[in-house]
Amino acid sequence: MEQKGKVISVEKDIAIVELMRESACSSCHHKGSCGAGIMAGCAKSETVSVKANNLCNAEVGDSVILSSDSAKTLGIAFCVFVLPLILTFISYLICNGLGASVTVNAIVSAAVFFVSFFAFFFGFNKYLTGKISINITSVVDE
């Protein structure tokens, strides 16, 4: 996974890089006038700062290309966003198979979804802090 950013500070082998947070609408030229884009907040832009291994000796003000392990990132996204949906569906099938009422089924399914989502989200956040390496692979503009 690659993204372009700008170096805002450097300390030894680590650089702080500011990135524009991208959305699904970021490449669309209608994002400011599209109803879905406006509702999703795609028209506004946000910046995010990340720590990156400064492999190219980039300096403050340089535009750089960052890369990270796509497989790890996608695996984490799957666990945080898709796995809770799968667990919710399984809990729904189990409750339905046991003959639970619609209300009990809805409550159990909602509880499984929220508990699993927050457990995965905070669990991975705590476990993976500092373990996904982001590297500066090239300097684009100095």
The 8 nearest C-alpha neighbors of each residue, nearest first, counted from 0:
[[1, 69, 67, 66, 68, 2, 65, 72],
 [2, 0, 66, 65, 64, 67, 3, 69],
 [1, 3, 65, 64, 66, 4, 0, 18],
 [2, 4, 64, 63, 65, 18, 62, 1],
 [5, 3, 18, 63, 17, 62, 16, 64],
 [4, 6, 62, 17, 16, 61, 63, 60],
 [7, 5, 16, 59, 60, 61, 8, 15],
 [6, 8, 59, 16, 15, 60, 5, 17],
 [9, 7, 15, 59, 14, 6, 10, 16],
 [8, 10, 14, 13, 15, 11, 59, 58],
 [9, 11, 13, 12, 14, 8, 15, 53],
 [10, 12, 13, 9, 14, 53, 56, 52],
 [13, 11, 53, 52, 10, 14, 54, 9],
 [14, 12, 52, 53, 10, 51, 11, 9],
 [15, 13, 9, 51, 53, 8, 50, 16],
 [14, 16, 50, 8, 49, 7, 6, 9],
 [17, 15, 6, 5, 49, 48, 7, 4],
 [16, 18, 48, 5, 4, 47, 6, 46],
 [19, 17, 4, 47, 46, 20, 48, 16],
 [18, 20, 46, 45, 21, 47, 44, 17],
 [21, 19, 45, 46, 18, 47, 44, 22],
 [22, 20, 25, 19, 23, 44, 24, 45],
 [23, 21, 25, 24, 41, 20, 26, 40],
 [22, 24, 25, 21, 26, 41, 27, 36],
 [23, 25, 22, 27, 26, 41, 30, 36],
 [26, 24, 22, 27, 21, 23, 41, 30],
 [25, 27, 24, 28, 23, 30, 22, 21],
 [28, 26, 24, 29, 25, 30, 23, 31],
 [27, 29, 30, 26, 31, 25, 24, 32],
 [30, 28, 32, 27, 31, 33, 36, 24],
 [31, 29, 36, 33, 32, 28, 42, 27],
 [32, 30, 42, 29, 33, 37, 36, 41],
 [31, 33, 29, 30, 34, 37, 36, 42],
 [34, 32, 36, 30, 35, 29, 31, 37],
 [35, 33, 37, 36, 38, 32, 30, 31],
 [34, 36, 38, 37, 33, 39, 30, 41],
 [37, 35, 41, 30, 39, 33, 34, 38],
 [36, 38, 40, 34, 39, 35, 41, 42],
 [39, 37, 35, 40, 36, 34, 41, 33],
 [40, 38, 36, 37, 41, 35, 42, 34],
 [41, 39, 37, 38, 42, 43, 36, 35],
 [40, 42, 36, 39, 43, 24, 37, 30],
 [41, 43, 31, 40, 30, 37, 44, 36],
 [44, 42, 41, 40, 45, 31, 37, 30],
 [43, 45, 42, 20, 19, 46, 41, 21],
 [46, 44, 20, 19, 43, 47, 21, 18],
 [45, 47, 19, 18, 20, 17, 48, 44],
 [46, 48, 18, 17, 20, 19, 49, 45],
 [47, 49, 17, 16, 18, 15, 46, 50],
 [50, 48, 16, 15, 51, 17, 47, 18],
 [51, 49, 15, 14, 16, 13, 52, 48],
 [52, 50, 133, 134, 14, 13, 53, 135],
 [51, 53, 134, 13, 54, 12, 135, 133],
 [52, 54, 12, 13, 135, 56, 55, 14],
 [53, 55, 135, 52, 56, 136, 134, 12],
 [56, 54, 57, 53, 137, 135, 136, 138],
 [57, 55, 53, 54, 58, 12, 138, 135],
 [58, 56, 55, 61, 53, 138, 59, 6],
 [57, 59, 61, 60, 56, 9, 6, 8],
 [58, 60, 6, 7, 8, 61, 9, 57],
 [59, 61, 6, 7, 5, 58, 62, 141],
 [62, 60, 141, 6, 59, 140, 5, 58],
 [63, 61, 5, 140, 139, 4, 138, 6],
 [62, 64, 138, 139, 4, 3, 137, 5],
 [63, 65, 3, 137, 2, 136, 135, 4],
 [66, 64, 135, 2, 1, 134, 136, 3],
 [65, 67, 1, 134, 0, 133, 135, 136],
 [68, 66, 133, 0, 69, 132, 134, 1],
 [67, 69, 70, 71, 0, 72, 66, 131],
 [70, 68, 0, 72, 71, 73, 67, 74],
 [69, 71, 73, 72, 68, 74, 75, 0],
 [72, 70, 74, 73, 69, 68, 75, 131],
 [71, 73, 69, 75, 74, 70, 76, 68],
 [72, 74, 76, 70, 75, 71, 69, 77],
 [75, 73, 71, 77, 76, 72, 70, 78],
 [74, 76, 78, 72, 77, 73, 79, 71],
 [75, 77, 73, 79, 74, 78, 80, 72],
 [78, 76, 81, 74, 75, 80, 79, 73],
 [79, 77, 82, 75, 76, 80, 81, 74],
 [78, 80, 76, 119, 120, 77, 116, 75],
 [79, 81, 77, 76, 78, 82, 83, 116],
 [82, 80, 77, 84, 83, 78, 79, 85],
 [81, 83, 78, 85, 84, 80, 86, 77],
 [84, 82, 86, 112, 115, 116, 85, 81],
 [85, 83, 87, 81, 82, 86, 88, 112],
 [84, 86, 82, 88, 87, 83, 89, 81],
 [87, 85, 89, 83, 88, 84, 90, 82],
 [88, 86, 84, 90, 108, 112, 85, 89],
 [87, 89, 91, 85, 86, 90, 84, 92],
 [90, 88, 86, 92, 91, 87, 93, 85],
 [91, 89, 93, 87, 92, 88, 108, 94],
 [90, 92, 88, 94, 89, 93, 108, 95],
 [93, 91, 95, 89, 90, 94, 96, 88],
 [92, 94, 96, 90, 95, 91, 89, 97],
 [95, 93, 97, 91, 96, 99, 92, 104],
 [94, 96, 92, 98, 93, 97, 99, 91],
 [95, 97, 93, 98, 94, 92, 99, 91],
 [98, 96, 94, 95, 99, 93, 92, 100],
 [99, 97, 95, 96, 94, 100, 93, 104],
 [100, 98, 94, 97, 95, 104, 103, 101],
 [99, 101, 103, 102, 104, 98, 95, 94],
 [100, 102, 104, 103, 105, 99, 95, 106],
 [103, 101, 105, 104, 100, 106, 99, 107],
 [104, 102, 106, 100, 105, 101, 107, 99],
 [103, 105, 101, 107, 102, 106, 94, 108],
 [106, 104, 102, 108, 103, 107, 109, 101],
 [105, 107, 103, 109, 108, 104, 110, 102],
 [106, 108, 110, 104, 109, 105, 103, 111],
 [109, 107, 111, 105, 87, 110, 106, 91],
 [110, 108, 112, 106, 111, 107, 105, 113],
 [109, 111, 107, 113, 112, 108, 114, 106],
 [112, 110, 108, 114, 109, 113, 87, 115],
 [111, 113, 109, 87, 83, 115, 110, 114],
 [114, 112, 116, 110, 115, 111, 117, 109],
 [113, 115, 111, 117, 116, 112, 118, 110],
 [114, 116, 118, 112, 83, 113, 117, 111],
 [117, 115, 113, 119, 83, 118, 114, 120],
 [116, 118, 120, 114, 119, 115, 121, 113],
 [119, 117, 115, 116, 121, 122, 120, 114],
 [120, 118, 122, 116, 79, 117, 121, 123],
 [121, 119, 117, 118, 123, 79, 122, 116],
 [120, 122, 124, 118, 123, 119, 117, 125],
 [123, 121, 119, 125, 124, 118, 120, 126],
 [122, 124, 126, 125, 121, 120, 127, 119],
 [123, 125, 121, 122, 127, 126, 128, 120],
 [124, 126, 122, 123, 128, 127, 121, 120],
 [127, 125, 123, 124, 128, 122, 130, 121],
 [128, 126, 130, 124, 123, 125, 129, 131],
 [127, 129, 130, 125, 126, 124, 131, 123],
 [128, 130, 131, 127, 132, 126, 50, 125],
 [131, 129, 127, 128, 132, 126, 133, 125],
 [132, 130, 129, 133, 127, 67, 128, 68],
 [131, 133, 130, 67, 134, 129, 51, 52],
 [132, 134, 67, 51, 66, 52, 131, 65],
 [133, 135, 52, 51, 66, 65, 136, 132],
 [134, 136, 65, 53, 54, 64, 137, 52],
 [135, 137, 64, 65, 134, 55, 54, 66],
 [138, 136, 64, 63, 135, 55, 139, 65],
 [137, 139, 63, 140, 62, 64, 57, 61],
 [138, 140, 63, 62, 137, 141, 64, 61],
 [141, 139, 62, 61, 138, 63, 60, 5],
 [140, 61, 62, 139, 60, 138, 58, 57]]
